[in-house]
Amino acid sequence: MGTRNFPESPGHSFVSLSRGLFRALGAAADGAMAALESEPGLSGLEEDLTCSICLCLFSSPVTVPCGHNFCASCLELTWAGLSGGFSCPQCRATFASRPQLQKNTVLCRVVEQLQGRSGAKGEEEEEDGGGDGEAGGCWAEEPPVSCDSCQEAPAVQTCLTCTASFCAEHLRPHRDSPAFRDHQLCPPLRDLQLRKCPQHNRLFEFFCSKHGVCICSLCLLGHKLCPTSPLEQAKATAQSMLKKKLVELHNQGERTARAMSTVKTKQNQCAETASRKKELIRNEFSEVKAAIEERENEIMKAITEEEKRVWNKFDYIYSVLGNKKNEIQSLKDQIEMALTESDDVLFLKRATALQQTSTKEAYVPVVEMDPNVMHSTYQSAITLKDIVKMSVIRSREKKEEAKPSQPKIKAPPAAHPNKPCAGKKPHGQYQTHKEKTAPQAQTTSQGETDTTKEKKKAAKVAPTTTPTTTAAAAKELLDSFLKKPREELLQYAANVTLDYNTAHSTLVLAENYTRMSVSDTFPGHKYHPQRFTDYRQVLGFQCFKRGVHYWEVELQQSSFCGIGVCYGSMERQGPESRLGRNSKSWCIEWLNSKISSWHNDVEKSLPNTKATKIGVLLHCEGGFVIFMAVGEKNNLIYKFKAQFTEALYPAFWLFSSGAVLSLCHMNA
C-alpha cells in the first residue's frame, strides 16, 4: 500500500483518510484476485466470488430464492426501508415477501480459504523484500522507504509505536519478541510526522466526525462534546457508509437508465402520434380541396352553359342572315337577267313581277350573356374565398387568444379586409342585395353553411359596446391612424367590388366590377329593388360591420363625382337616396374644382387637392371614416366621427357623362 499523506486542514484529512480506506480495500481485493489467478484450482472463479453490488469479494455471503449470492450487508442496505416489492438486484426477480436469508457456508469457506492464501502470499512477499514491482507496499513510481536502522534495505513495515520503519531483518524482533507484541505495525510510511498531531506531537488515535479530522488522545479534551471514535472504528464506519452510497448510486443509475428508456419510448410514441395526426390532417385538407374544386367546376359549368346558350343563338342568327344573303343574291341575279331581255313585252312582264318582290332589311337581335349569371357566379367565388379566409383567420385568432399574454393597452384588433359583416340584414324597408343572392349560398358546400352559422353565433356573443369608451381614447386612436403612412394602412387593405344589383340604369360596370362610368346610350339594367333609380349611384358588394378596412379609388381631374360610405338601409329612390343627403351616409363630392363633405344634408367646403387617387379608411369600432389624398404630403381631406349602428357599404356617385371611377386593386 502506498504512502498516505494527511494535510493540515480538517477537510483534506477526511478526504485523505477516505482515499486510504479505498486503497486498503483495493489492495485487499487485488491480493485476493492475484491469489485466484495463482491457484489453478480456483482459477475462473473471480466473477463467481464477487458481489455484484459492491464489486468486492463476498463478505458473509447469503443466497436469495432466485439463486444469486450477495454480501449480507450489501443486501440489507439495498432492501433497507422497503415494506414490499423486494427484488433481486441482479436479475430483478420479485418476491411476494421479504425472503429469509441463509448464509452460504460453501462460499464462506471458499472465500476464507482464498483470503488465507492471499495473506500468506503477502507475508512471503514481505519476507522476500518485495520483488521487482513494489517494495514494502510502496507505489512503483515512488522510491522505497528506507529502513531507519540500516539506512540501506527498503522497509517492509513501519512501527507506529517506535515511530520508525524497518526492513525484514530489523523487523524480526517485533515479530519474535513478546516485548514488541503491543506495537502497532503498518505498511511503510515515508513521513511519520503526518501521522502525528502537530500540536501535541502524538500519534493520531481517534477521529472526530463533526470536524472531519484525526486527533490524538490529548486532543480529546478539546473535542469532548464532539462524537469521536478510534481510527479503526471510524474506518469501518466510513467503509460502511461508502458501500451504502455505492449501492445507492448503483440503484440510482439503474433508475436513470429506466427513465431514459421511458423517455425514449414516449418520444417514439409522440412521433407516431404526430405522424398519424399529419395523415389525418392531410386527408381533411384533401377533402377541403376536393370540395373547393367541385364548387369551381360547378361555377365553370354554369359559365360554360351560358356561353354555349349565347353561342347557339349567334349560330342561329348567323344562319338566318346567310339565308337572307342568298335570297338577296338570287333576286339580284333575276334582275340582271331581266335587264338583258330584248323583248319589250317579256321584259315588262318580268320587271312587273320583280318590282312586286321585296326583301326585309337584315335585323340582328340583341343577344348577350345573362349578367345575373355572370355576376352571381363571380360573386359566389368571391364569397367562398372570403368564407375560407375568414375561417383561417378566425382559427389563428383563437390560437393567439389561447396563448397567455401580459395585458397591455393597444388599439382594437383589425378585422380582415375582405371579411363580410356578421349582420347581413340591415334596418329599413329594403332588403340588401346579399339577401337576394341567398339561393347562391344554398349551392355552396355544407362547410360554408356551418361557417356562416359560426359567424352569426360570434356576432351574437360579440360585445355591443365599443372599446373606445372615452373621448380622449377615441381621439388618441384617430390621431394614431392619421399618423400612419400608406405602407402601414395597406395591412387593412380591402379589395372592393361593385354590386351589379344596386347600379343605376345608366352606370356601366366593367373590369370585373371595379370600374364604373356613365353612358346615356347604355340600354340599362333589369329591375331590382336594391337599384338606385334617381341618382347615378352604386354600392360596393362588400359590407363592413367590425374591424379596420382601407380601399382606394381613382378618379379624373375636374369630374363630378362622390365617394363615401352608407348603411344598407339607405333609400334607393327619392331625394333622400342621394349620398350625404340623409343620416345614413357620409361622403365627399367633387364639383369641378370644389370639394365638399356631406352628411345628413349638411355641406362643408374643403380645401382643394390635385390628387386623383383617394384613400378611404373605415374603423368600425373606433367610429370614424377618413378620406385622404394618396401621394400628397398633407393627405387628410376630411374625417367623419360617428357611432355606427349598422353594416357600412362603400358608396359611389357619378354625375356627368364620360365620368369614370375605378377601384384600385389592393396588395396587403
C-alpha positions in Angstrom: 0.0 0.0 0.0 1.3 3.5 -0.9 2.2 6.3 1.4 -0.8 8.3 2.8 -0.2 11.9 3.4 -2.6 13.8 5.7 -2.8 17.6 5.0 -3.2 20.1 7.8 -6.8 21.1 7.0 -9.6 19.0 8.6 -11.4 18.6 5.2 -8.4 17.3 3.5 -7.6 15.0 6.3 -11.0 13.3 6.0 -10.6 13.0 2.2 -7.2 11.6 2.6 -8.4 9.1 5.1 -11.2 8.0 2.8 -8.7 7.6 0.0 -6.6 5.5 2.3 -9.5 3.3 3.1 -10.3 2.8 -0.6 -6.7 2.0 -1.3 -6.7 -0.6 1.5 -9.8 -2.2 0.2 -8.3 -2.1 -3.3 -5.1 -3.7 -2.1 -7.0 -6.5 -0.3 -9.1 -7.1 -3.4 -6.1 -7.1 -5.7 -4.4 -9.6 -3.4 -7.4 -11.9 -3.4 -7.6 -11.7 -7.2 -4.0 -12.4 -7.5 -4.5 -15.5 -5.3 -7.3 -16.6 -7.6 -5.1 -16.3 -10.6 -2.1 -18.1 -9.0 -4.2 -21.1 -7.8 -5.0 -23.5 -10.6 -7.9 -24.9 -8.7 -9.5 -21.5 -8.0 -8.9 -20.0 -11.5 -12.0 -18.8 -13.3 -13.9 -18.2 -10.0 -13.1 -14.5 -9.9 -16.6 -13.4 -11.2 -18.4 -16.0 -9.1 -16.8 -14.9 -5.8 -17.5 -11.2 -6.4 -20.6 -9.4 -5.1 -22.5 -7.6 -7.9 -23.4 -4.8 -5.6 -20.1 -3.7 -4.0 -17.9 -5.4 -6.7 -15.7 -6.9 -3.9 -15.2 -10.5 -2.6 -18.1 -11.8 -0.7 -18.4 -10.9 2.9 -20.8 -13.2 4.8 -22.5 -14.3 1.5 -26.2 -15.1 1.5 -28.4 -16.6 -1.2 -31.7 -15.2 -2.3 -34.5 -17.6 -3.7 -33.6 -16.9 -7.3 -30.1 -18.4 -6.6 -27.9 -15.3 -6.7 -25.4 -14.5 -3.9 -24.6 -11.2 -2.3 -22.9 -9.8 0.8 -25.3 -9.8 3.7 -24.6 -6.2 4.5 -25.0 -5.1 0.8 -28.4 -6.8 0.5 -29.5 -5.3 3.8 -28.6 -1.8 2.6 -30.4 -2.5 -0.7 -33.6 -3.6 0.9 -33.5 -1.0 3.8 -36.7 1.0 4.2 -38.7 -1.2 1.8 -42.1 -2.6 3.0 -42.8 -4.5 -0.1 -41.6 -5.0 -3.7 -38.5 -6.9 -2.8 -36.5 -7.9 -5.9 -33.1 -9.5 -6.7 -30.6 -6.7 -7.5 -29.1 -8.8 -10.3 -32.0 -10.5 -12.2 -34.8 -8.2 -10.9 -36.9 -11.3 -9.8 -39.6 -10.1 -7.4 -40.7 -11.8 -4.2 -44.0 -11.6 -2.5 -42.5 -11.1 0.9 -39.0 -10.4 2.3 -37.0 -13.7 1.9 -35.4 -15.4 4.8 -31.7 -15.1 4.0 -29.5 -18.1 4.8 -25.7 -17.9 5.0 -24.0 -19.7 2.1 -21.4 -21.7 4.1 -19.8 -23.2 1.0 -19.0 -19.7 -0.4 -17.8 -18.6 3.1 -15.2 -21.4 3.2 -14.0 -20.7 -0.3 -13.6 -17.0 0.4 -11.9 -17.7 3.7 -9.5 -20.2 2.1 -8.8 -17.7 -0.7 -8.2 -14.8 1.8 -5.9 -17.0 3.9 -3.8 -17.9 0.9 -3.7 -14.3 -0.2 -2.5 -13.3 3.3 0.2 -16.0 3.4 1.4 -15.0 0.0 1.6 -11.3 1.1 3.7 -12.3 4.1 6.0 -14.3 1.9 6.4 -11.3 -0.4 7.1 -9.1 2.6 9.8 -11.5 3.8 11.3 -11.7 0.4 11.7 -7.9 0.3 9.1 -7.0 -2.3 10.3 -8.4 -5.6 10.6 -6.4 -8.8 7.5 -4.4 -8.6 6.6 -2.7 -5.3 8.9 -2.6 -2.4 7.3 -2.7 1.0 3.9 -1.8 -0.3 5.1 1.5 -1.8 3.9 2.7 -5.2 6.1 1.6 -8.1 6.6 5.1 -9.3 7.9 6.2 -5.8 11.3 5.2 -4.3 11.0 2.7 -1.5 11.1 3.8 2.1 14.5 3.1 3.7 15.0 1.2 6.9 15.7 3.6 9.8 18.1 1.1 11.3 20.4 0.2 8.4 19.5 3.0 6.1 20.1 0.6 3.1 17.5 -2.0 2.8 13.9 -1.0 1.9 11.5 -1.0 4.8 8.7 -3.6 4.8 6.7 -2.2 7.7 6.5 0.9 10.0 6.1 0.7 13.7 3.8 3.4 14.9 4.8 2.9 18.5 8.5 3.2 17.7 7.8 5.8 15.0 10.4 4.1 12.8 10.4 1.9 9.6 12.3 -1.4 9.5 13.4 -3.8 6.8 12.7 -7.5 7.1 15.9 -8.2 9.1 15.4 -5.4 11.7 11.7 -6.1 11.9 12.4 -9.6 13.2 12.5 -8.5 16.9 9.0 -7.1 16.5 7.8 -10.5 15.2 9.7 -12.7 17.7 10.0 -10.8 20.9 6.9 -10.6 23.2 8.0 -7.2 24.3 7.0 -5.7 20.9 3.7 -7.6 20.8 1.6 -4.5 21.5 3.4 -2.3 19.0 1.3 -1.2 16.1 2.6 -2.1 12.7 1.5 -0.8 9.3 2.8 -0.6 5.8 5.9 1.5 5.4 5.3 5.3 5.8 7.5 7.9 4.3 6.8 10.7 6.7 5.6 9.7 10.1 5.1 13.3 11.1 2.0 13.3 9.1 0.6 10.7 11.4 1.3 12.8 14.4 -0.7 15.6 16.0 1.1 18.9 15.1 0.0 20.4 18.4 0.9 17.6 20.8 3.4 15.5 18.7 1.4 12.4 19.4 0.1 9.8 17.0 -3.4 10.1 15.8 -5.6 7.6 17.6 -9.1 9.0 17.2 -11.3 10.6 14.5 -13.7 13.5 15.1 -16.7 13.0 12.8 -18.0 16.5 13.5 -14.9 18.3 12.3 -13.7 15.5 10.0 -10.1 15.5 11.4 -7.9 12.9 13.1 -6.9 13.7 16.7 -4.6 12.4 19.4 -5.5 11.4 22.9 -4.7 14.8 24.3 -7.0 16.5 21.7 -9.9 14.6 23.2 -10.2 17.4 25.8 -10.9 19.9 23.1 -13.4 17.6 21.4 -15.2 16.3 24.4 -18.5 17.4 23.0 -17.8 16.0 19.6 -18.6 12.4 18.5 -15.2 10.7 18.4 -14.2 7.1 17.7 -10.9 5.1 17.3 -9.4 5.2 13.8 -10.2 1.6 13.1 -13.8 2.0 14.1 -14.0 5.3 12.1 -12.5 3.4 9.1 -15.1 0.7 9.4 -17.9 3.2 9.7 -16.6 5.1 6.6 -16.3 1.9 4.7 -19.9 1.0 5.6 -21.1 4.5 4.5 -19.3 4.4 1.3 -20.6 0.9 0.5 -24.1 2.2 1.2 -23.5 5.2 -1.1 -22.2 2.8 -3.7 -25.4 0.8 -3.5 -27.5 4.0 -3.7 -25.5 5.1 -6.7 -26.0 1.7 -8.3 -29.8 1.9 -7.8 -29.9 5.5 -8.9 -28.0 4.6 -12.1 -30.5 1.8 -12.8 -33.4 4.1 -12.2 -31.8 6.7 -14.5 -31.4 4.0 -17.2 -35.1 3.1 -16.8 -36.1 6.7 -17.0 -34.0 7.2 -20.2 -35.8 4.1 -21.7 -39.1 5.6 -20.7 -38.3 9.0 -22.3 -37.2 7.3 -25.5 -40.4 5.2 -25.6 -42.5 8.3 -25.1 -40.5 10.2 -27.7 -41.2 7.4 -30.2 -44.9 7.4 -29.2 -45.1 11.2 -29.8 -43.5 10.8 -33.2 -46.1 8.1 -34.1 -48.9 10.3 -32.8 -47.7 13.3 -34.8 -47.4 11.1 -37.9 -50.9 9.8 -37.6 -52.3 13.3 -36.9 -50.4 14.6 -40.0 -52.0 12.0 -42.1 -55.5 12.7 -40.8 -55.0 16.5 -41.3 -53.7 15.8 -44.8 -56.9 13.8 -45.6 -59.1 16.6 -44.1 -57.4 19.2 -46.3 -57.7 16.9 -49.3 -61.4 16.9 -48.7 -61.5 20.7 -48.4 -59.6 21.0 -51.7 -61.9 18.5 -53.3 -65.0 20.5 -52.1 -63.5 23.7 -53.5 -62.6 22.1 -56.8 -66.1 20.7 -57.0 -67.5 24.2 -56.4 -65.1 25.6 -59.0 -66.3 23.0 -61.5 -69.9 23.9 -60.8 -69.3 27.6 -61.4 -67.3 26.9 -64.5 -70.0 24.7 -65.8 -72.6 27.4 -65.3 -70.5 29.9 -67.2 -69.8 27.3 -70.0 -73.6 26.6 -70.3 -74.4 30.3 -70.6 -71.6 30.7 -73.2 -73.0 27.7 -75.1 -76.5 29.2 -75.0 -75.4 32.5 -76.4 -73.1 30.8 -78.9 -76.0 28.7 -80.2 -78.2 31.9 -80.6 -75.5 33.6 -82.6 -75.1 30.5 -84.7 -78.9 30.6 -85.5 -78.8 34.3 -86.3 -75.8 33.7 -88.5 -77.6 31.0 -90.4 -80.7 33.2 -90.8 -78.6 36.1 -92.1 -76.9 33.6 -94.5 -80.3 32.6 -96.0 -81.2 36.3 -96.3 -78.0 37.0 -98.1 -78.7 34.1 -100.5 -82.2 35.4 -101.1 -80.9 38.9 -101.9 -78.2 37.4 -104.2 -80.9 35.4 -106.1 -83.1 38.5 -106.6 -80.1 40.4 -107.9 -79.4 37.7 -110.4 -83.1 37.7 -111.6 -83.0 41.5 -112.0 -79.7 41.3 -114.0 -81.2 38.6 -116.3 -84.3 40.7 -116.8 -82.2 43.7 -117.9 -80.7 41.6 -120.7 -84.2 40.7 -122.2 -84.6 42.3 -125.6 -88.3 41.6 -126.0 -90.2 44.5 -124.6 -93.3 42.5 -123.6 -91.4 39.9 -121.8 -89.1 42.5 -120.1 -92.1 44.4 -118.8 -93.8 41.3 -117.6 -90.7 40.2 -115.7 -90.0 43.7 -114.4 -93.5 44.0 -113.0 -93.1 40.7 -111.2 -89.7 41.6 -109.8 -90.8 45.1 -108.7 -93.5 43.4 -106.6 -90.9 41.2 -104.9 -89.4 42.8 -101.8 -86.9 41.8 -99.1 -86.8 42.8 -95.5 -83.7 44.6 -94.0 -81.3 42.3 -92.1 -82.1 42.5 -88.4 -79.7 41.4 -85.7 -81.4 40.9 -82.4 -79.7 41.9 -79.2 -78.1 38.8 -77.7 -75.9 39.0 -74.7 -74.8 36.8 -71.8 -77.0 36.9 -68.8 -75.3 39.4 -66.5 -77.0 37.9 -63.5 -75.5 34.5 -64.2 -72.1 36.0 -64.8 -72.2 38.3 -61.8 -73.7 35.7 -59.4 -71.1 33.0 -60.3 -68.3 35.5 -59.8 -69.7 36.7 -56.5 -70.2 33.1 -55.5 -66.5 32.5 -56.0 -65.6 35.7 -54.0 -68.0 34.6 -51.2 -66.4 31.2 -51.0 -62.9 32.8 -50.9 -64.0 35.2 -48.1 -65.5 32.4 -46.0 -62.4 30.3 -46.3 -60.1 33.2 -45.5 -62.3 34.2 -42.6 -62.2 30.6 -41.2 -58.5 30.5 -41.4 -58.1 33.9 -39.7 -60.6 33.0 -37.0 -58.6 29.9 -36.2 -55.5 31.9 -35.9 -57.2 34.5 -33.7 -58.4 31.7 -31.4 -54.9 30.3 -31.2 -53.5 33.7 -30.4 -56.2 34.3 -27.7 -55.3 30.9 -26.1 -51.7 32.0 -25.6 -51.0 33.7 -22.3 -50.0 37.3 -22.8 -49.3 40.2 -20.5 -52.1 42.8 -20.5 -51.2 45.9 -22.4 -53.2 48.8 -23.9 -53.4 48.6 -27.6 -55.8 49.6 -30.5 -58.8 47.4 -31.2 -57.8 44.4 -33.4 -58.3 44.9 -37.1 -60.6 42.6 -39.0 -59.7 41.0 -42.2 -60.1 43.4 -45.2 -62.5 41.1 -47.1 -64.3 39.7 -44.1 -68.1 40.2 -44.7 -70.1 41.7 -41.8 -71.7 39.4 -39.4 -75.1 41.1 -39.7 -76.4 40.5 -43.1 -79.9 42.1 -42.7 -79.8 46.0 -42.4 -82.5 48.0 -40.7 -85.1 49.6 -43.0 -87.8 48.7 -45.6 -85.4 47.3 -48.2 -83.5 44.0 -48.2 -79.9 44.1 -49.1 -78.5 42.7 -52.3 -76.9 39.9 -50.4 -80.2 38.6 -49.3 -81.3 38.4 -52.9 -78.4 36.1 -53.6 -79.4 33.7 -50.9 -80.1 30.9 -53.4 -76.5 31.1 -54.4 -75.5 30.4 -50.8 -77.6 27.3 -50.8 -75.5 25.9 -53.6 -72.3 26.2 -51.5 -70.9 23.3 -49.5 -72.1 22.3 -46.1 -68.8 23.6 -44.7 -69.8 27.1 -45.9 -73.2 26.9 -44.2 -71.5 25.8 -40.9 -69.1 28.7 -41.2 -72.0 31.2 -41.7 -73.6 29.8 -38.5 -70.4 30.3 -36.6 -70.2 33.9 -37.9 -73.7 34.6 -36.7 -73.0 33.0 -33.3 -69.8 35.0 -33.0 -71.8 38.2 -33.8 -74.3 37.5 -31.0 -71.5 36.8 -28.5 -69.5 39.9 -29.5 -69.9 42.9 -27.2 -72.1 45.7 -28.4 -70.1 48.4 -26.7 -67.0 49.9 -28.5 -63.6 49.7 -26.9 -63.1 53.4 -27.1 -65.3 54.4 -24.2 -63.8 57.8 -23.6 -63.4 60.8 -25.9 -59.7 61.0 -25.1 -59.2 57.4 -26.1 -61.2 57.9 -29.3 -59.1 61.0 -30.2 -55.9 59.2 -29.5 -56.9 56.3 -31.7 -58.0 58.6 -34.5 -54.7 60.5 -34.3 -52.7 57.3 -34.4 -54.3 56.3 -37.7 -53.8 59.8 -39.1 -50.1 59.5 -38.5 -49.7 56.1 -40.2 -48.1 56.1 -43.6 -49.8 54.4 -46.5 -47.5 51.3 -46.2 -48.9 50.6 -42.8 -52.5 51.2 -43.9 -52.1 48.6 -46.6 -52.3 45.9 -43.9 -56.0 46.7 -43.7 -56.4 46.6 -47.5 -59.9 45.5 -48.8 -60.4 44.6 -52.4 -63.9 46.2 -53.0 -66.1 45.2 -56.0 -69.3 46.9 -57.2 -72.7 45.4 -56.7 -74.5 45.0 -60.0 -77.9 44.9 -58.4 -77.5 48.4 -56.9 -76.1 50.2 -60.0 -78.2 52.9 -61.6 -79.5 52.1 -65.1 -77.1 54.5 -66.8 -74.0 53.2 -65.0 -71.8 50.8 -66.9 -69.7 48.4 -64.8 -66.6 46.9 -66.3 -63.2 45.3 -65.4 -64.6 42.6 -63.1 -67.0 45.2 -61.5 -64.2 47.5 -60.4 -64.8 50.3 -62.9 -67.9 52.5 -63.3 -68.8 55.1 -65.9 -71.9 56.9 -67.2 -73.3 56.2 -70.6 -76.5 57.7 -72.0 -76.7 55.0 -74.7 -76.4 52.1 -72.3 -79.6 50.0 -72.6 -79.9 49.8 -68.8 -80.1 47.1 -66.2 -83.1 44.9 -65.2 -85.3 46.0 -62.4 -84.1 45.2 -58.9 -85.5 46.5 -55.6 -82.0 47.5 -54.4 -81.2 49.5 -57.6 -80.8 53.3 -57.4 -83.4 55.0 -59.6 -82.9 58.8 -59.2 -79.2 59.2 -58.9 -76.3 57.6 -60.7 -75.0 55.7 -57.7 -73.7 52.2 -56.9 -72.7 50.4 -53.7 -69.8 48.1 -53.1 -70.7 44.4 -52.8 -68.7 44.0 -49.5 -70.1 45.3 -46.2 -68.1 46.0 -43.0 -69.5 45.9 -39.5 -66.3 45.5 -37.4 -62.6 45.9 -37.8 -60.5 48.3 -39.8 -60.7 48.5 -43.7 -58.9 50.6 -46.3 -59.5 50.9 -50.0 -58.5 53.4 -52.7 -60.5 55.0 -55.6 -59.0 56.6 -58.7 -60.9 59.5 -60.3 -60.5 62.0 -63.2 -59.5 65.6 -62.8 -62.3 68.1 -62.7 -65.0 65.5 -62.6 -68.4 65.5 -60.9 -68.4 62.5 -58.6 -68.7 61.5 -55.0 -67.1 58.8 -52.7 -68.4 57.7 -49.3 -69.9 55.0 -47.2 -73.6 54.3 -46.2 -75.9 51.9 -44.4 -77.5 49.2 -46.5 -80.9 50.6 -45.3 -80.4 53.9 -47.2 -83.3 54.8 -49.5 -83.0 53.8 -53.2 -85.3 56.4 -54.6 -86.3 59.9 -53.8 -84.4 62.9 -52.6 -83.0 61.1 -49.5 -81.5 58.4 -51.7 -78.5 60.7 -52.6 -75.2 60.3 -50.8 -74.8 62.7 -47.9 -78.3 64.0 -48.0 -79.5 61.7 -45.2 -78.3 60.5 -41.8 -77.3 57.1 -43.2 -74.5 58.2 -45.5 -71.1 60.1 -45.3 -69.3 61.3 -48.4 -67.1 63.9 -50.1 -68.0 65.3 -53.5 -66.1 66.9 -56.4 -67.9 69.6 -58.5 -65.1 70.8 -60.9 -62.5 72.3 -58.6 -64.8 72.5 -55.5 -64.7 69.8 -52.8 -67.3 69.4 -50.1 -68.2 67.0 -47.4 -71.8 65.9 -46.9 -73.7 64.2 -44.1 -77.3 64.5 -43.0 -77.8 67.1 -45.8 -75.1 69.4 -44.3 -72.3 70.6 -46.5 -68.8 71.7 -45.5 -66.4 73.2 -48.0 -63.0 71.6 -48.1 -59.6 72.7 -49.4 -58.8 71.8 -53.0 -56.5 68.9 -53.8 -54.9 67.8 -57.1 -54.7 64.1 -56.1 -56.5 61.7 -58.4 -56.3 58.7 -56.0 -58.4 58.9 -52.9 -57.9 56.5 -49.9 -60.8 55.6 -47.6 -60.1 54.3 -44.1 -63.0 52.9 -42.1 -62.7 52.0 -38.4 -66.0 50.4 -37.4 -65.3 50.1 -33.6 -63.4 53.4 -33.5 -66.4 55.2 -35.1 -64.7 57.2 -37.8 -64.1 57.2 -41.6 -61.1 59.1 -43.1 -60.7 60.4 -46.7 -57.2 61.1 -47.7 -55.3 62.1 -50.8 -52.9 59.4 -51.7 -49.4 60.8 -52.7 -49.9 64.2 -51.1 -47.8 65.4 -48.2 -50.7 66.7 -46.2 -53.0 63.9 -47.3 -56.0 64.4 -45.0 -59.1 65.6 -46.9 -61.8 65.1 -44.2 -62.7 62.8 -41.4 -66.2 61.9 -40.1 -66.7 60.7 -36.5 -69.9 58.7 -35.6 -71.2 55.7 -33.7 -72.0 53.3 -36.5 -75.0 51.1 -35.7 -75.3 49.1 -39.0 -73.1 47.5 -41.5 -71.4 50.0 -43.9 -71.0 49.7 -47.6 -68.6 51.6 -49.9 -70.8 54.1 -52.0 -70.0 56.0 -55.2 -71.8 58.7 -57.3 -71.2 59.9 -60.8 -72.9 62.9 -62.4 -71.7 63.7 -65.9 -71.5 61.5 -69.0 -68.0 60.2 -69.6 -67.0 60.4 -65.9 -65.1 57.4 -64.6 -64.3 56.0 -61.2 -62.0 53.0 -60.7 -61.4 50.8 -57.6 -57.7 50.1 -57.2 -56.6 46.5 -56.6 -55.0 46.4 -53.1 -52.0 44.3 -52.2 -51.9 43.9 -48.4 
